[in-house]
Every structure is written in C-alpha cells, then in structure tokens.
Amino acid sequence: MLTYIRWYWSDDDRWNYDELDADRWALRHVELRGSDGVFVAAASLAEVLIARDSGAVGAVAEYERRYGVVPEAPFPPPEPALKPALESLSSGEFERLWRDARRHMEQRTGT
C-alpha cells in the first residue's frame, strides 16, 4: 500500500512530498522551494535504478543533476514529536504535484 506525505525542512526552506511504499521507502520525491514555489526536484527511485543498471558511467549522477535525489532511507512512522512533522497527502494531490514538477524540471533542462 502506498502512502503520500509532505514535510517542511526549514533549514533549506523546502517543502518535500514523497510517495512511500509499505516499508516507508520513497518511490518518488518532489521538492518545492518555499520562498518562491519553484520545483527543485522530481526524482523517481525506479528511474535511478534504471540509470544505475544501464552501465553508463555517470548515469546516476546525470539523473540526479537533472531531477534531484530520492531520499536514501525509510521514513519513520508519523509521530507528533517528530521534526519535521509529516502530514498526509492524497494520491491525487501527489500526482498533480508530480506532473507539475516533472514538467518544470524537463523544461528547465530542455528534455
């Protein structure tokens, strides 16, 4: 079962949106800069694995330069004391953000 969360990281002024699998690993990750609402990441674990398995030197680095980085650890379960606080998100809200973020990232890099 997939779950969708959002959380704010004040150190970088970033809203983070994640699609999590049953073990709470991020499958897709979106970052939105809080100050101006610009998307700065829209990365997919499946795409990173394809880049890694392609055998091309630097394929993962190129992917991450273009789309950003997927979190590399599972998220802890939501807890009131957790900082940053995790908020639930609907799948529809996440899909809309994902489409908007990917469109922005592809326009920015010309792909």
C-alpha positions in Angstrom: 0.0 0.0 0.0 1.3 3.4 -1.0 1.1 6.4 1.3 1.8 10.1 0.5 3.3 12.6 2.8 4.6 16.1 2.9 7.0 17.8 5.2 8.8 21.1 5.5 12.6 21.3 6.0 13.2 24.8 7.4 17.0 24.6 7.1 16.6 24.6 3.3 13.2 26.3 3.0 11.9 23.3 1.1 8.5 21.5 1.0 9.1 17.8 0.4 6.5 15.5 -1.0 7.0 11.7 -1.0 5.3 8.6 -2.3 6.2 5.8 0.2 5.9 2.1 -0.2 4.7 -0.3 2.6 8.2 -0.2 4.2 8.2 3.6 4.1 10.9 4.0 1.4 10.4 6.9 -1.0 9.4 5.8 -4.5 9.0 9.3 -5.9 10.2 12.6 -4.3 9.3 16.2 -5.1 10.9 19.3 -3.6 9.4 22.8 -3.8 11.3 25.8 -2.6 9.1 27.6 0.0 10.2 31.2 -0.8 9.2 31.3 -4.4 7.3 28.0 -5.1 9.9 26.7 -7.7 10.3 23.0 -8.1 13.9 21.9 -7.4 13.5 18.1 -7.5 11.2 15.4 -9.0 13.0 12.1 -8.7 11.9 8.5 -9.0 13.6 5.5 -7.4 12.7 3.3 -10.4 14.4 5.7 -12.8 17.5 6.0 -10.6 17.7 2.1 -10.6 17.4 2.1 -14.4 20.2 4.6 -14.6 22.4 2.6 -12.2 21.8 -0.6 -14.1 22.4 0.9 -17.6 26.1 0.5 -17.1 26.8 4.0 -18.4 29.5 5.8 -16.3 27.9 8.7 -14.5 24.3 7.9 -15.4 23.1 8.2 -11.8 24.9 11.5 -11.4 23.4 12.8 -14.6 19.9 11.7 -13.5 20.3 13.4 -10.1 21.7 16.6 -11.7 18.6 16.7 -13.9 15.8 15.5 -11.4 17.3 15.6 -7.9 17.8 12.9 -5.3 15.4 10.4 -3.9 15.8 10.0 -0.1 18.1 7.1 0.7 16.5 5.9 4.0 13.0 4.9 5.0 10.8 7.4 6.8 9.9 6.8 10.4 6.3 6.3 11.3 4.4 9.6 11.8 4.7 10.8 15.4 3.6 14.0 17.0 7.1 14.8 18.3 8.8 14.1 15.0 10.6 17.1 13.5 9.9 17.8 10.7 6.3 16.9 11.1 4.9 14.6 8.4 1.5 15.4 7.0 -0.7 13.0 5.0 -1.4 13.8 1.4 -3.9 12.2 -1.1 -2.7 10.3 -4.1 -4.4 12.8 -6.3 -2.6 15.7 -4.7 0.7 14.0 -5.1 0.0 13.1 -8.8 -0.8 16.7 -9.6 2.4 17.9 -7.9 4.4 15.1 -9.6 3.2 16.1 -13.1 3.8 19.8 -12.5 7.2 19.2 -11.0 8.3 16.9 -13.9 7.1 19.3 -16.5 9.1 22.1 -14.7 12.2 20.0 -14.4 12.1 18.9 -18.1 11.5 22.5 -19.3 14.4 23.7 -17.2 16.8 21.1 -18.6 15.4 21.0 -22.1 14.5 17.3 -22.1 
